[in-house]
Amino acid sequence: MVMQAQRPTVPGETLSGIPLKVVYRPEDVAGLDYGRDLGDPGAYPFTRGIHADMYRGRLWTMRQFAGFGTAEDANRRFHYLLQMGQTGLSVAFDMPTLMGYDSDHPRALGEVGREGVAIDSLADMEILLEGIPLDQVTTSMTINAPANVLLAMYVAVADRRGIPRERIGGTTQTDMLKEFIAQKEWIVPPRASMKLIQDMLVFGARELPRWNIISISGYHMREAGATAVQELAFTLADGIAYVQAGIDAGLEVDDFAPRLSFFFDCHVDFFEEIAKFRAARRMWARIMRERFGARNPRSWWLRFHTQTAGVSLTAQQPLNNVARVALQALAAVLGGTQSLHTNSMDETYALPTEEAVTVALRTQQIIAYESGAAAVADPLGGAYFVEALTTEVERQAWEYIRRIDDLGGMVAAVEAGFPQREIAEAAYRYQQQLERQKKVIVGVNAFAQAEERPIEILRIPPEVERRQVERTRQVRARRDQGRVRAALARLQEVAQAGGNTMYAIVDAVKAEATLGEICDVLRRVYGEYREMAVI
Amino acid sequence: MGNRKIRILIAKPGLDGHDRGVKVVARALRDAGFEVIYTGLHQTPEMIVNSAIQEDVDAIGLSILSGAHNTLFPRILKLLRQRGAPDIVVFAGGIIPEEDVAPLKQAGIAEIFTPGTSLQAIVDWVRQHVSPRGVKA
């Protein structure tokens, strides 16, 4: 099937539908005031970057997301990536772990170790982190609903190794609002989830000065079909809800705001993405200073991790994905990211092979060390087009934030299904544009090829599930059952009384209670969330 | 009965919450004139088969992106046979490696749509391969 007949036309709008002129001129940025709207890199409102010297001072962290199979398999991949020059760990957990089920739960059938690593107990976490210097390498964990349990396990491993808690650094995603909006791995309902996050914020402020408790994430919304504007607006609106939650929990805004970080998608529309990152920094600085009265300049900083857009990769002509990822990574760097994951070319099929992930990591290193893009802070600052687009993306995002404020804030908006509907609508519209070739995807709806050469993909052997289930059963058989029961009962009491659950979870983890058992207590106390399914 | 609308259950087996594709396909089928029932997320094979029988559907469309298809699809087919509904047409889509497609089709999945398939192709396929149960195509 060769579709050569018509050559598609170049779209005259961004991916999210902002119309584009052929050329931009000084009058397109006439309203812009340098000091007020841009500022130098390192100066409020940080449109041009949070650091004055940007990547000359410190390169972004190259953080490939990895994890599959058992803790041993994932640990081997971590050591491989660190040896290849990766500078931080990023852990992908499997679906049962993300949903708070142990590997032998009936709902875990067929899912164990497939989309990430299976972690059921402290024993798994110790194997996962074997040989990793926790006081030197920072670890990002893509975990949300049971983030409190995984953080407790990480802390317990550090405690056992005698590493002071103030020396361990990393990030738990812990962004439940985004889960209800897009990624959809949940345990308890939104308001109870916010309470658990408050417990983590307080624990973090007291115990873990180097830990980023929440990474406010637009990535999954974008992958679910959000436009760049929706991703920006909903992510910042989630951020507003978390800052408010921290304040409501009795914290001073400057006690925890400097440790909030963000996670964005970088899609294939090069300039719209750069504009999105620049607008995000400017908006967050204003939100923190003007709306919340934060005084510490670090509270004004929007620090962010970026992942290239998984959804933009194609199963057809997979080598083309290397080019897509390189463009997206370059946009993230020009947009001033602090940390970057580049997707591997084979990720439309499965988790990446070692070869594919190496090419993806090398792409970052080529941008960093060969391209010259890292030498100058905000090199596109002042470009008529980039500044005009940044302002337009920002304007549209503020409109959404106002609508969400009118609905009573993001928790209420999520309960009402507002962002969910907006994203589903955008996804459907986009798909229809593909059908009509109004948007072009090379190799899919244009320039398709009859013959596709298959690429090698990573297979997760079915024995993984059996081995993991065995280990979890062994852990349950060997531990001190009285200590486990007491720890779980204590957690239940604390949760029912509205106390801080985090300390009780750390104790339960140390008693070798499993992830599933701890989450069962939370399900009993707070109830399970069920989504209203709408199409 | 002959011109009764075709009823399709659209379901997401397993734990992955990636519902962009399933929702887009469900909407396209509905817009094409089929009666569509969407189960929502995190469905076990048992839940899906129960819904299909209760709703008396003609077809089930499954979407899965987590790699659990080799475990969950055959289980759904087996349950349909056990519950006396082997004539419900089961089709599927999602991230399913090429080498898994033939064995799944042999096991009884009527068609598998992989990434990049157009909505129109799915709608056309349903028109050609699904008819109200009990009515000859």
HADDOCK unambig.tbl for C-alpha pairs under 7 A between the chains (distance, minus, plus):
assign (segid A and resid 95 and name CA) (segid B and resid 15 and name CA) 5.88 0.50 0.50
assign (segid A and resid 95 and name CA) (segid B and resid 16 and name CA) 6.26 0.50 0.50
assign (segid A and resid 107 and name CA) (segid B and resid 44 and name CA) 6.79 0.50 0.50
assign (segid A and resid 110 and name CA) (segid B and resid 68 and name CA) 4.88 0.50 0.50
assign (segid A and resid 110 and name CA) (segid B and resid 71 and name CA) 5.29 0.50 0.50
assign (segid A and resid 110 and name CA) (segid B and resid 72 and name CA) 6.81 0.50 0.50
assign (segid A and resid 111 and name CA) (segid B and resid 68 and name CA) 5.45 0.50 0.50
assign (segid A and resid 114 and name CA) (segid B and resid 66 and name CA) 6.83 0.50 0.50
assign (segid A and resid 114 and name CA) (segid B and resid 67 and name CA) 6.31 0.50 0.50
assign (segid A and resid 115 and name CA) (segid B and resid 66 and name CA) 6.14 0.50 0.50
assign (segid A and resid 183 and name CA) (segid B and resid 17 and name CA) 5.52 0.50 0.50
assign (segid A and resid 183 and name CA) (segid B and resid 18 and name CA) 6.36 0.50 0.50
assign (segid A and resid 184 and name CA) (segid B and resid 17 and name CA) 4.68 0.50 0.50
assign (segid A and resid 185 and name CA) (segid B and resid 17 and name CA) 6.02 0.50 0.50
assign (segid A and resid 224 and name CA) (segid B and resid 20 and name CA) 5.12 0.50 0.50
assign (segid A and resid 225 and name CA) (segid B and resid 20 and name CA) 6.66 0.50 0.50
assign (segid A and resid 315 and name CA) (segid B and resid 115 and name CA) 6.25 0.50 0.50
assign (segid A and resid 348 and name CA) (segid B and resid 95 and name CA) 6.89 0.50 0.50
assign (segid A and resid 349 and name CA) (segid B and resid 95 and name CA) 5.82 0.50 0.50
assign (segid A and resid 349 and name CA) (segid B and resid 96 and name CA) 6.85 0.50 0.50
assign (segid A and resid 349 and name CA) (segid B and resid 97 and name CA) 6.00 0.50 0.50
assign (segid A and resid 427 and name CA) (segid B and resid 20 and name CA) 6.95 0.50 0.50
assign (segid A and resid 428 and name CA) (segid B and resid 24 and name CA) 5.48 0.50 0.50
assign (segid A and resid 435 and name CA) (segid B and resid 118 and name CA) 6.48 0.50 0.50
assign (segid A and resid 444 and name CA) (segid B and resid 116 and name CA) 6.06 0.50 0.50
assign (segid A and resid 533 and name CA) (segid B and resid 39 and name CA) 6.95 0.50 0.50
assign (segid A and resid 533 and name CA) (segid B and resid 40 and name CA) 4.78 0.50 0.50
assign (segid A and resid 535 and name CA) (segid B and resid 23 and name CA) 5.67 0.50 0.50
assign (segid A and resid 535 and name CA) (segid B and resid 26 and name CA) 6.91 0.50 0.50
assign (segid A and resid 535 and name CA) (segid B and resid 27 and name CA) 6.36 0.50 0.50
